[in-house]
Amino acid sequence: IRFQNTTEQELIDENDINLEIDYILNDIKKKPILNNSQCLNWIEEYKSFLQKNKFHHTAIHGDFWVNNILINSKTSNINVIDWEKYKQKGNQLYDFMFFFFRLMTKTKTSSLDIDRFRKCIDEKTEDYEKITKLVKKINLHFKCEFNFLVVLRILIIRRILEPPYGTSIAIKKDNDIQVEMLQLLSKKQGLFV
């Protein structure tokens, strides 16, 4: 939160929102699995969420998650590492949602564990309470009722749309898992509230 506060820039305005939405919509046309009325409705929900609230551009880490956070046990100083995806200006929601997404999907044996994700959204993991507490802090930080579900759906859609890395088999598997995650979220009305 301190990083976002110290790198806060101008408000995300209507033009910025439209650019982001257009970018997503243009990419969705290339992915038939996402080019459906449900995904289009989720994008409209996200747009409405952005319009109703005031978010700022900030610098973003781009790969912010637990494994990139080092805590000095003697001084309690926190250091964040792995800045190769850093951007000077971005949507401040991205780092938070990527952090939560990794909490919900990463295990010792898998970076995208659908069973862990399912347990998180069904409130059947010890991390559910931790995430709920963090979301309450996010509400205070953003000074709004943070709609976790709307933003999580968009993060997953954007991950599916990202340029692929890895082997084609791994990419297809990751996309299939993320599509399954979206299907699970389609049955949810709210998360971590």
Contact map, one row per residue, 1 for C-alpha under 8 A:
1111100000000000000000000000000000000000000000000000000000000000000000000000000000000000000000000000000000000000000000000000000000000000000010000000000000000000000000000000000000000000000000000
1111110000000000000000000000000000000000000000000000000000000000000000000000000000000000000000000000000000000000000000000000000000000000000000000000000000000000000000000000000000000000000000000
1111111000000000000000000000000000000000000000000000000000000000000000000000000000000000000000000000000000000000000000000000000000000000000000000000000000000000000000000000000000000000000000000
1111111100000000000000000000000000000000000000000000000001110000000000000000000000000000000100000000000000000000000000000000000000000000000000000000000000000000000000000000000000000000000000000
1111111100000000000000000000000000000000000000000000000001000000000000000000000000000000000000000000000000000000000000000000000000000000000000000000000000000000000000000000000000000000000000000
0111111100000000000000000000000000000000000000000000000000000000000000000000000000000000000000000000000000000000000000000000000000000000000000000000000000000000000000000000000000000000000000000
0011111110000000000000000000000000000000000000000000000001100000000000000000000000000000000000000000000000000000000000000000000000000000000000000000000000000000000000000000000000000000000000000
0001111111000000000000000000000000000000000000000000000111100000000000000000000000000000000000000000000000000000000000000000000000000000000000000000000000000000000000000000000000000000000000000
0000001111100000000000000000000000000000000000000000000111000000000000000000000000000000100000000000000000000000000000000000000000000000000000000000000000000000000000000000000000000000000000000
0000000111110000000000000000000000000000000000000000000110000000000000000000000000000000000000000000000000000000000000000000000000000000000000000000000000000000000000000000000000000000000000000
0000000011111000000000000000000000000000000000000000011110000000000000000000000000000000000000000000000000000000000000000000000000000000000000000000000000000000000000000000000000000000000000000
0000000001111101100000000000000000000000000000000000011110000000000000000000000000000000001000000000000000000000000000000000000000000000000000000000000000000000000000000000000000000000000000000
0000000000111111100000000000000000000000000000000000000000000000000000000000000000000000000000000000000000000000000000000000000000000000000000000000000000000000000000000000000000000000000000000
0000000000011111110000000000000000000000000000000010000000000000000000000000000000000000000000000000000000000000000000000000000000000000000000000000000000000000000000000000000000000000000000000
0000000000001111111000000000000000000000000000000000000000000000000000000000000000000000000000000000000000000000000000000000000000000000000000000000000000000000000000000000000000000000000000000
0000000000011111111100000000000000000000000000000000000000000000000000000000000000000000000000000000000000000000000000000000000000000000000000000000000000000000000000000000000000000000000000000
0000000000011111111110000000000000000000000000100110000000000000000000000000000000000000000000000000000000000000000000000000000000000000000000000000000000000000000000000000000000000000000000000
0000000000000111111111000000000000000000000000100000000000000000000000000000000000000000000000000000000000000000000000000000000000000000000000000000000000000000000000000000000000000000000000000
0000000000000011111111100000000000000000000000000000000000000000000000000000000000000000000000000000000000000000000000000000000000000000000000000000000000000000000000000000000000000000000000000
0000000000000001111111110000000000000000000000000000000000000000000000000000000000000000000000000000000000000000000000000000000000000000000000000000000000000000000000000000000000000000000000000
0000000000000000111111111000000000000000001000100000000000000000000000000000000000000000000000000000000000000000000000000000000000000000000000000000000000000000000000000000000000000000000000000
0000000000000000011111111100000000000000000000000000000000000000000000000000000000000000000000000000000000000000000000000000000000000000000000000000000000000000000000000000000000000000000000000
0000000000000000001111111110000000000000000000000000000000000000000000000000000000000000000000000000000000000000000000000000000000000000000000000000000000000000000000000000000000000000000000000
0000000000000000000111111111000000000000000000000000000000000000000000000000000000000000000000000000000000000000000000000000000000000000000000000000000000000100000000000000000000000000000000000
0000000000000000000011111111100000000001000000000000000000000000000000000000000000000000000000000000000000000000000000000000000000000000000000000000000000000000000000000000000000000000000000000
0000000000000000000001111111110000000000000000000000000000000000000000000000000000000000000000000000000000000000000000000000000000000000000000000000000000000000000000000000000000000000000000000
0000000000000000000000111111111000000000000000000000000000000000000000000000000000000000000000000000000000000000000000000000000000000000000000000000000000000000100000000000000000000000000000000
0000000000000000000000011111111101100000000000000000000000000000000000000000000000000000000000000000000000000000000000000000000000000000000000000000000000000000100000000000000000000000000000000
0000000000000000000000001111111101100000000000000000000000000000000000000000000000000000000000000000000000000000000000000000000000000000000000000000000000000000000000000000000000000000000000000
0000000000000000000000000111111100000000000000000000000000000000000000000000000000000000000000000000000000000000000000000000000000000000000000000000000000000000000000000000000000000000000000000
0000000000000000000000000011111111100000000000000000000000000000000000000000000000000000000000000000000000000000000000000000000000000000000000000000000000000000100000000000000000000000000000000
0000000000000000000000000001111111110000000000000000000000000000000000000000000000000000000000000000000000000000000000000000000000000000000000000000000000000000000000000000000000000000000000000
0000000000000000000000000000001111110000000000000000000000000000000000000000000000000000000000000000000000000000000000000000000000000000000000000000000000000000000000000000000000100000000000000
0000000000000000000000000001101111110010000000000000000000000000000000000000000000000000000000000000000000000000000000000000000000000000000000000000000000001000000000000000000000000000000000000
0000000000000000000000000001101111111011000000000000000000000000000000000000000000000000000000000000000000000000000000000000000000000000000000000000000000000000000000000000000000000000000000000
0000000000000000000000000000000111111111000000000000000000000000000000000000000000000000000000000000000000000000000000000000000000000000000000000000000000000000000000000000000000000000000000000
0000000000000000000000000000000000111111100000000000000000000000000000000000000000000000000000000000000000000000000000000000000000000000000000000000000000000000000000000000000000000000000000000
0000000000000000000000000000000000011111110000000000000000000000000000000000000000000000000000000000000000000000000000000000000000000000000000000000000000000000000000000000000000000000000000000
0000000000000000000000000000000001111111111000000000000000000000000000000000000000000000000000000000000000000000000000000000000000000000000000000000000000000000000000000000000000000000000000000
0000000000000000000000001000000000111111111100000000000000000000000000000000000000000000000000000000000000000000000000000000000000000000000000000000000000000000000000000000000000000000000000000
0000000000000000000000000000000000001111111110000000000000000000000000000000000000000000000000000000000000000000000000000000000000000000000000000000000000000000000000000000000000000000000000000
0000000000000000000000000000000000000111111111000000000000000000000000000000000000000000000000000000000000000000000000000000000000000000000000000000010011000000000000000000000000000000000000000
0000000000000000000010000000000000000011111111100000000000000000000000000000000000000000000000000000000000000000000000000000000000000000000000000000000001000000000000000000000000000000000000000
0000000000000000000000000000000000000001111111110000000000000000000000000000000000000000000000000000000000000000000000000000000000000000000000000000000000000000000000000000000000000000000000000
0000000000000000000000000000000000000000111111111000000000000000000000000000000000000000000000000000000000000000000000000000000000000000000000000000010000000000000000000000000000000000000000000
0000000000000000000000000000000000000000011111111100000000000000000000000000000000000000000000000000000000000000000000000000000000000000000000000000011001000000000000000000000000000000000000000
0000000000000000110010000000000000000000001111111110000000000000000000000000000000000000000000000000000000000000000000000000000000000000000000000000000000000000000000000000000000000000000000000
0000000000000000000000000000000000000000000111111111000000000000000000000000000000000000000000000000000000000000000000000000000000000000000000000000000000000000000000000000000000000000000000000
0000000000000000000000000000000000000000000011111111100000000000000000000000000000000000000000000000000000000000000000000000000000000000000000000010010000000000000000000000000000000000000000000
0000000000000000100000000000000000000000000001111111111000000000000000000000000000000000000000000000000000000000000000000000000000000000000000000000000000000000000000000000000000000000000000000
0000000000000100100000000000000000000000000000111111110000000000000000000000000000000000000000000000000000000000000000000000000000000000000000000000000000000000000000000000000000000000000000000
0000000000000000000000000000000000000000000000011111110000000000000000000000000000000000000000000000000000000000000000000000000000000000000000000000000000000000000000000000000000000000000000000
0000000000000000000000000000000000000000000000001111111000000000000000000000000000000000000000000000000000000000000000000000000000000000000000010000000000000000000000000000000000000000000000000
0000000000110000000000000000000000000000000000000111111100000000000000000000000000000000000000000000000000000000000000000000000000000000000001000000000000000000000000000000000000000000000000000
0000000000110000000000000000000000000000000000000100111110000000000000000000000000000000001100000000000000000000000000000000000000000000000001000000000000000000000000000000000000000000000000000
0000000111110000000000000000000000000000000000000000011111000000000000000000000000000000001100000000000000000000000000000000000000000000000000000000000000000000000000000000000000000000000000000
0000000111110000000000000000000000000000000000000000001111100000000000000000000000000000111100000000000000000000000000000000000000000000000000000000000000000000000000000000000000000000000000000
0001101110000000000000000000000000000000000000000000000111110000000000000000000000000001111100000000000000000000000000000000000000000000000000000000000000000000000000000000000000000000000000000
0001001100000000000000000000000000000000000000000000000011111000000000000000000000000111110100000000000000000000000000000000000000000000000000000000000000000000000000000000000000000000000000000
0001000000000000000000000000000000000000000000000000000001111100000000000000000000000111111101100000000000000000000000000000000000000000000000000000000000000000000000000000000000000000000000000
0000000000000000000000000000000000000000000000000000000000111111000000000000000000101110000000100000000000000000000000000000000000000000000000000000000000000000000000000000000000000000000000000
0000000000000000000000000000000000000000000000000000000000011111000000000000000000111110000001100000000000000000000000000000000000000000000000000000000000000000000000000000000000000000000000000
0000000000000000000000000000000000000000000000000000000000001111100100000000000001101100000000100110000000000000000000000000000000000000000000000000000000000000000000000000000000000000000000000
0000000000000000000000000000000000000000000000000000000000001111110110000000000000000000000000110110000000000000000000000000000000000000000000000000000000000000000000000000000000000000000000000
0000000000000000000000000000000000000000000000000000000000000011111110000000000000000000000000000111011000000000000000000000000000000000000000000000000000000000000000000000000000000000000000000
0000000000000000000000000000000000000000000000000000000000000001111110000000000000000000000000000010001000000000000000000000000000000000000000000000000000000000000000000000000000000000000000000
0000000000000000000000000000000000000000000000000000000000000000111111000000000000000000000000000000000000000000000000000000000000000000000000000000000000000000000000000000000000000000000000000
0000000000000000000000000000000000000000000000000000000000000011111111000000000111000000000000000000000000000000000000000000000000000000000000000000000000000000000000000000000000000000000000000
0000000000000000000000000000000000000000000000000000000000000001111111100000011110000000000000000000000000000000000000000000000000000000000000000000000000000000000000000000000000000000000000000
0000000000000000000000000000000000000000000000000000000000000000001111110000011110000000000000000000000000000000000000000000000000000000000000000000000000000000000000000000000000000000000000000
0000000000000000000000000000000000000000000000000000000000000000000011111001111000000000000000000000000000000000000000000000000000000000000000000000000000000000000000000000000000000000000000000
0000000000000000000000000000000000000000000000000000000000000000000001111111111000000000000000000000000000000000000000000000000000000000000000000000000000000000000000000000000000000000000000000
0000000000000000000000000000000000000000000000000000000000000000000000111111100000000000000000000000000000000000000000000000000000000000000000000000000000000000000000000000000000000000000000000
0000000000000000000000000000000000000000000000000000000000000000000000011111000000000000000000000000000000000000000000000000000000000000000000000000000000000000000000000000000000000000000000000
0000000000000000000000000000000000000000000000000000000000000000000000011111100000000000000000000000000000000000000000000000000000000000000000000000000000000000000000000000000000000000000000000
0000000000000000000000000000000000000000000000000000000000000000000000111111110000000000000000000000000000000000000000000000000000000000000000000000000000000000000000000000000000000000000000000
0000000000000000000000000000000000000000000000000000000000000000000000111011111000000000000000000000000000000000000000000000000000000000000000000000000000000000000000000000000000000000000000000
0000000000000000000000000000000000000000000000000000000000000000000011110001111100000000000000000000000000000000000000000000000000000000000000000000000000000000000000000000000000000000000000000
0000000000000000000000000000000000000000000000000000000000000000000011110000111110000000000000000000000000000000000000000000000000000000000000000000000000000000000000000000000000000000000000000
0000000000000000000000000000000000000000000000000000000000000000000111000000011111000000000000000000000000000000000000000000000000000000000000000000000000000000000000000000000000000000000000000
0000000000000000000000000000000000000000000000000000000000000000000111000000001111100000000000000000000000000000000000000000000000000000000000000000000000000000000000000000000000000000000000000
0000000000000000000000000000000000000000000000000000000000000010000100000000000111111000000000000000000000000000000000000000000000000000000000000000000000000000000000000000000000000000000000000
0000000000000000000000000000000000000000000000000000000000001110000000000000000011111100000000000000000000000000000000000000000000000000000000000000000000000000000000000000000000000000000000000
0000000000000000000000000000000000000000000000000000000000000100000000000000000001111100000000000000000000000000000000000000000000000000000000000000000000000000000000000000000000000000000000000
0000000000000000000000000000000000000000000000000000000000001110000000000000000001111110000000000000000000000000000000000000000000000000000000000000000000000000000000000000000000000000000000000
0000000000000000000000000000000000000000000000000000000000111110000000000000000000111111000000000000000000000000000000000000000000000000000000000000000000000000000000000000000000000000000000000
0000000000000000000000000000000000000000000000000000000000111100000000000000000000001111110000000000000000000000000000000000000000000000000000000000000000000000000000000000000000000000000000000
0000000000000000000000000000000000000000000000000000000001110000000000000000000000000111110000000000000000000000000000000000000000000000000000000000000000000000000000000000000000000000000000000
0000000010000000000000000000000000000000000000000000000011110000000000000000000000000011111000000000000000000000000000000000000000000000000000000000000000000000000000000000000000000000000000000
0000000000000000000000000000000000000000000000000000000011110000000000000000000000000011111101000000000000000000000000000000000000000000000000000000000000000000000000000000000000000000000000000
0000000000010000000000000000000000000000000000000000001111010000000000000000000000000000111111000000000000000000000000000000000000000000000000000000000000000000000000000000000000000000000000000
0001000000000000000000000000000000000000000000000000001111110000000000000000000000000000011111110000000000000000000000000000000000000000000000000000000000000000000000000000000000000000000000000
0000000000000000000000000000000000000000000000000000000000000000000000000000000000000000001111111000000000000000000000000000000000000000000000000000001000000000000000000000000000000000000000000
0000000000000000000000000000000000000000000000000000000000010100000000000000000000000000011111111100000000000000000000000000000000000000000000000000000000100000000000000000000000000000000000000
0000000000000000000000000000000000000000000000000000000000011111000000000000000000000000000111111110000000000000000000000000000000000000000000000000000000000000000000000000000000000000000000000
0000000000000000000000000000000000000000000000000000000000000001000000000000000000000000000111111111000000000000000000000000000000000000000000000000000000000000000000000000000000000000000000000
0000000000000000000000000000000000000000000000000000000000000000000000000000000000000000000011111111100000000000000000000000000000000000000000000000001100100000000000000000000000000000000000000
0000000000000000000000000000000000000000000000000000000000000011100000000000000000000000000001111111110000000000000000000000000000000000000000000000000000100000000000000000000000000000000000000
0000000000000000000000000000000000000000000000000000000000000011110000000000000000000000000000111111111000000000000000000000000000000000000000000000000000000000000000000000000000000000000000000
0000000000000000000000000000000000000000000000000000000000000000100000000000000000000000000000011111111100000000000000000000000000100000000000000000000000000000000000000000000000000000000000000
0000000000000000000000000000000000000000000000000000000000000000000000000000000000000000000000001111111110000000000000000000000000000000000000000000000100000000000000000000000000000000000000000
0000000000000000000000000000000000000000000000000000000000000000100000000000000000000000000000000111111111000010000000000000000000000000000000000000000000000000000000000000000000000000000000000
0000000000000000000000000000000000000000000000000000000000000000110000000000000000000000000000000011111111000000000000000000001000000000000000000000000000000000000000000000000000000000000000000
0000000000000000000000000000000000000000000000000000000000000000000000000000000000000000000000000001111111000000000110010000001000000000000000000000000000000000000000000000000000000000000000000
0000000000000000000000000000000000000000000000000000000000000000000000000000000000000000000000000000111111100111110110000000000000000000000000000000000000000000000000000000000000000000000000000
0000000000000000000000000000000000000000000000000000000000000000000000000000000000000000000000000000011111110111100100000000000000000000000000000000000000000000000000000000000000000000000000000
0000000000000000000000000000000000000000000000000000000000000000000000000000000000000000000000000000000011111111100100000000000000000000000000000000000000000000000000000000000000000000000000000
0000000000000000000000000000000000000000000000000000000000000000000000000000000000000000000000000000000001111110000000000000000000000000000000000000000000000000000000000000000000000000000000000
0000000000000000000000000000000000000000000000000000000000000000000000000000000000000000000000000000000000111110000000000000000000000000000000000000000000000000000000000000000000000000000000000
0000000000000000000000000000000000000000000000000000000000000000000000000000000000000000000000000000000011111111100000000000000000000000000000000000000000000000000000000000000000000000000000000
0000000000000000000000000000000000000000000000000000000000000000000000000000000000000000000000000000010011111111100000000000000000000000000000000000000000000000000000000000000000000000000000000
0000000000000000000000000000000000000000000000000000000000000000000000000000000000000000000000000000000011100111110000000000000000000000000000000000000000000000000000000000010010000000000000000
0000000000000000000000000000000000000000000000000000000000000000000000000000000000000000000000000000000011100111111110000000000000000000000000000000000000000000000000000000000000000000000000000
0000000000000000000000000000000000000000000000000000000000000000000000000000000000000000000000000000000010000001111111000000000000000000000000000000000000000000000000000000000010011000000000000
0000000000000000000000000000000000000000000000000000000000000000000000000000000000000000000000000000000000000000111111100000000000000000000000000000000000000000000000000000000000000000000000000
0000000000000000000000000000000000000000000000000000000000000000000000000000000000000000000000000000000111100000111111110000100000000000000000000000000000000000000000000000000000000000000000000
0000000000000000000000000000000000000000000000000000000000000000000000000000000000000000000000000000000110000000111111111000000000000000000000000000000000000000000000000000000000001000000000000
0000000000000000000000000000000000000000000000000000000000000000000000000000000000000000000000000000000000000000011111111100000000000000000000000000000000000000000000000000000000001001000000000
0000000000000000000000000000000000000000000000000000000000000000000000000000000000000000000000000000000000000000001111111111100000000000000000000000000000000000000000000000000000000000000000000
0000000000000000000000000000000000000000000000000000000000000000000000000000000000000000000000000000000100000000000111111111101100000000000000000000000000000000000000000000000000000000000000000
0000000000000000000000000000000000000000000000000000000000000000000000000000000000000000000000000000000000000000000011111111000100000000000000000000000000000000000000000000000000000000000000100
0000000000000000000000000000000000000000000000000000000000000000000000000000000000000000000000000000000000000000000001111111000000000000000000000000000000000000000000000000000000000000000000000
0000000000000000000000000000000000000000000000000000000000000000000000000000000000000000000000000000000000000000000000111111100100000000000000000000000000000000000000000000000000000000000000000
0000000000000000000000000000000000000000000000000000000000000000000000000000000000000000000000000000000000000000000000111111110100000000000000000000000000000000000000000000000000000000000000000
0000000000000000000000000000000000000000000000000000000000000000000000000000000000000000000000000000000000000000000100110011111100000000000000000000000000000000000000000000000000000000000000000
0000000000000000000000000000000000000000000000000000000000000000000000000000000000000000000000000000000000000000000000000001111111000000000000000000000000000000000000000000000000000000000000000
0000000000000000000000000000000000000000000000000000000000000000000000000000000000000000000000000000001100000000000000010000111111100000000000000000000000000000000000000000000000000000000000000
0000000000000000000000000000000000000000000000000000000000000000000000000000000000000000000000000000000000000000000000011011111111110000000000000000000000000000000000000000000000000000000000010
0000000000000000000000000000000000000000000000000000000000000000000000000000000000000000000000000000000000000000000000000000011111111000000000000000000000000000000000000000000000000000000000000
0000000000000000000000000000000000000000000000000000000000000000000000000000000000000000000000000000000000000000000000000000011111111100000000000000000000000000000000000000000000000000000000000
0000000000000000000000000000000000000000000000000000000000000000000000000000000000000000000000000001000000000000000000000000001111111110000000000000000000000000000000000000000000000000000000010
0000000000000000000000000000000000000000000000000000000000000000000000000000000000000000000000000000000000000000000000000000000111111111000000000000000000000000000000000000000000000000000000011
0000000000000000000000000000000000000000000000000000000000000000000000000000000000000000000000000000000000000000000000000000000011111111100000000000000000000000000000000000000000000000000000000
0000000000000000000000000000000000000000000000000000000000000000000000000000000000000000000000000000000000000000000000000000000001111111110000000000000000000000000000000000000000000000000000000
0000000000000000000000000000000000000000000000000000000000000000000000000000000000000000000000000000000000000000000000000000000000111111111000000101000000000000000000000000000000000000000000011
0000000000000000000000000000000000000000000000000000000000000000000000000000000000000000000000000000000000000000000000000000000000011111111100000000000000000000000000000000000000000000000000001
0000000000000000000000000000000000000000000000000000000000000000000000000000000000000000000000000000000000000000000000000000000000001111111110000000000000000000000000000000000000000000000000000
0000000000000000000000000000000000000000000000000000000000000000000000000000000000000000000000000000000000000000000000000000000000000111111111000100000000000000000000000000000000000000000000000
0000000000000000000000000000000000000000000000000000000000000000000000000000000000000000000000000000000000000000000000000000000000000011111111111100000000000000000000000000000000000000000000000
0000000000000000000000000000000000000000000000000000000000000000000000000000000000000000000000000000000000000000000000000000000000000001111111110000000000000000000000000000000000000000000000000
1000000000000000000000000000000000000000000000000000000000000000000000000000000000000000000000000000000000000000000000000000000000000000111111100000000000000000000000000000000000000000000000000
0000000000000000000000000000000000000000000000000000011000000000000000000000000000000000000000000000000000000000000000000000000000000000011111110100000000000000000000000000000000000000000000000
0000000000000000000000000000000000000000000000000000000000000000000000000000000000000000000000000000000000000000000000000000000000000000001111111000000000000000000000000000000000000000000000000
0000000000000000000000000000000000000000000000000000100000000000000000000000000000000000000000000000000000000000000000000000000000000000001101111100000000000000000000000000000000000000000000000
0000000000000000000000000000000000000000000000000000000000000000000000000000000000000000000000000000000000000000000000000000000000000000001000111110000000000000000000000000000000000000000000000
0000000000000000000000000000000000000000000000000000000000000000000000000000000000000000000000000000000000000000000000000000000000000010011001011111000000000000000000000000000000000000000000000
0000000000000000000000000000000000000000000000001000000000000000000000000000000000000000000000000000000000000000000000000000000000000000000000001111111000000000000000000000000000000000000001000
0000000000000000000000000000000000000000000000000000000000000000000000000000000000000000000000000000000000000000000000000000000000000010000000000111111100000000000000000000000000000000000001110
0000000000000000000000000000000000000000000000000000000000000000000000000000000000000000000000000000000000000000000000000000000000000000000000000011111110000000000000000000000000000000100111100
0000000000000000000000000000000000000000010011001000000000000000000000000000000000000000000000000000000000000000000000000000000000000000000000000011111111000000000000000000000000000000000000000
0000000000000000000000000000000000000000000001000000000000000000000000000000000000000000000010001000000000000000000000000000000000000000000000000011111111100000000000000000000000000000000000000
0000000000000000000000000000000000000000000000000000000000000000000000000000000000000000000000001000100000000000000000000000000000000000000000000001111111110000000000000000000000000000000000000
0000000000000000000000000000000000000000010000000000000000000000000000000000000000000000000000000000000000000000000000000000000000000000000000000000111111111000000000000000000000000100100000000
0000000000000000000000000000000000000000011001000000000000000000000000000000000000000000000000000000000000000000000000000000000000000000000000000000011111111100000000000000000000000000000000000
0000000000000000000000000000000000000000000000000000000000000000000000000000000000000000000001001100000000000000000000000000000000000000000000000000001111111110000000000000000000000000000000000
0000000000000000000000000000000000000000000000000000000000000000000000000000000000000000000000000000000000000000000000000000000000000000000000000000000111111111000000000000000001001100000000000
0000000000000000000000000000000001000000000000000000000000000000000000000000000000000000000000000000000000000000000000000000000000000000000000000000000011111111100000000000000000000000000000000
0000000000000000000000010000000000000000000000000000000000000000000000000000000000000000000000000000000000000000000000000000000000000000000000000000000001111111110000000000000000000000000000000
0000000000000000000000000000000000000000000000000000000000000000000000000000000000000000000000000000000000000000000000000000000000000000000000000000000000111111110000000000000000000000000000000
0000000000000000000000000000000000000000000000000000000000000000000000000000000000000000000000000000000000000000000000000000000000000000000000000000000000011111110000000000001001100000000000000
0000000000000000000000000011001000000000000000000000000000000000000000000000000000000000000000000000000000000000000000000000000000000000000000000000000000001111111000000000000000000000000000000
0000000000000000000000000000000000000000000000000000000000000000000000000000000000000000000000000000000000000000000000000000000000000000000000000000000000000111111100000000000000000000000000000
0000000000000000000000000000000000000000000000000000000000000000000000000000000000000000000000000000000000000000000000000000000000000000000000000000000000000000111110000000000000000000000000000
0000000000000000000000000000000000000000000000000000000000000000000000000000000000000000000000000000000000000000000000000000000000000000000000000000000000000000011111000010000000000000000000000
0000000000000000000000000000000000000000000000000000000000000000000000000000000000000000000000000000000000000000000000000000000000000000000000000000000000000000001111100010000000000000000000000
0000000000000000000000000000000000000000000000000000000000000000000000000000000000000000000000000000000000000000000000000000000000000000000000000000000000000000000111110110000000000000000000000
0000000000000000000000000000000000000000000000000000000000000000000000000000000000000000000000000000000000000000000000000000000000000000000000000000000000000000000011111110000000000000000000000
0000000000000000000000000000000000000000000000000000000000000000000000000000000000000000000000000000000000000000000000000000000000000000000000000000000000000000000001111111000000000000000000000
0000000000000000000000000000000000000000000000000000000000000000000000000000000000000000000000000000000000000000000000000000000000000000000000000000000000000000000000111111100000000000000000000
0000000000000000000000000000000000000000000000000000000000000000000000000000000000000000000000000000000000000000000000000000000000000000000000000000000000000000000001111111110000000000000000000
0000000000000000000000000000000000000000000000000000000000000000000000000000000000000000000000000000000000000000000000000000000000000000000000000000000000000000000111111111111000000000000000000
0000000000000000000000000000000000000000000000000000000000000000000000000000000000000000000000000000000000000000000000000000000000000000000000000000000000000000000000011111111100000000000000000
0000000000000000000000000000000000000000000000000000000000000000000000000000000000000000000000000000000000000000000000000000000000000000000000000000000000000000000000001111111110000000000000000
0000000000000000000000000000000000000000000000000000000000000000000000000000000000000000000000000000000000000001000000000000000000000000000000000000000000000000000000000111111111000000000000000
0000000000000000000000000000000000000000000000000000000000000000000000000000000000000000000000000000000000000000000000000000000000000000000000000000000000000001000000000011111111100000000000000
0000000000000000000000000000000000000000000000000000000000000000000000000000000000000000000000000000000000000000000000000000000000000000000000000000000000000000000000000001111111110000000000000
0000000000000000000000000000000000000000000000000000000000000000000000000000000000000000000000000000000000000001010000000000000000000000000000000000000000000000000000000000111111111000000000000
0000000000000000000000000000000000000000000000000000000000000000000000000000000000000000000000000000000000000000000000000000000000000000000000000000000000010001000000000000011111111100000000000
0000000000000000000000000000000010000000000000000000000000000000000000000000000000000000000000000000000000000000000000000000000000000000000000000000000000000001000000000000001111111110000000000
0000000000000000000000000000000000000000000000000000000000000000000000000000000000000000000000000000000000000000010000000000000000000000000000000000000000000000000000000000000111111111000000000
0000000000000000000000000000000000000000000000000000000000000000000000000000000000000000000000000000000000000000010011000000000000000000000000000000000000010000000000000000000011111111100000000
0000000000000000000000000000000000000000000000000000000000000000000000000000000000000000000000000000000000000000000000000000000000000000000000000000000010010000000000000000000001111111110000000
0000000000000000000000000000000000000000000000000000000000000000000000000000000000000000000000000000000000000000000000000000000000000000000000000000000000000000000000000000000000111111111000000
0000000000000000000000000000000000000000000000000000000000000000000000000000000000000000000000000000000000000000000001000000000000000000000000000000000000000000000000000000000000011111111100000
0000000000000000000000000000000000000000000000000000000000000000000000000000000000000000000000000000000000000000000000000000000000000000000000000000100010000000000000000000000000001111111100000
0000000000000000000000000000000000000000000000000000000000000000000000000000000000000000000000000000000000000000000000000000000000000000000000000000000000000000000000000000000000000111111100000
0000000000000000000000000000000000000000000000000000000000000000000000000000000000000000000000000000000000000000000000000000000000000000000000000000000000000000000000000000000000000011111110000
0000000000000000000000000000000000000000000000000000000000000000000000000000000000000000000000000000000000000000000000000000000000000000000000000000100000000000000000000000000000000001111111100
0000000000000000000000000000000000000000000000000000000000000000000000000000000000000000000000000000000000000000000000000000000000000000000000000000100000000000000000000000000000000000001111100
0000000000000000000000000000000000000000000000000000000000000000000000000000000000000000000000000000000000000000000000000000000000000000000000000011100000000000000000000000000000000000000111111
0000000000000000000000000000000000000000000000000000000000000000000000000000000000000000000000000000000000000000000000001000000000000000000000000001100000000000000000000000000000000000000111111
0000000000000000000000000000000000000000000000000000000000000000000000000000000000000000000000000000000000000000000000000000000100110010000000000001000000000000000000000000000000000000000001111
0000000000000000000000000000000000000000000000000000000000000000000000000000000000000000000000000000000000000000000000000000000000010011000000000000000000000000000000000000000000000000000001111
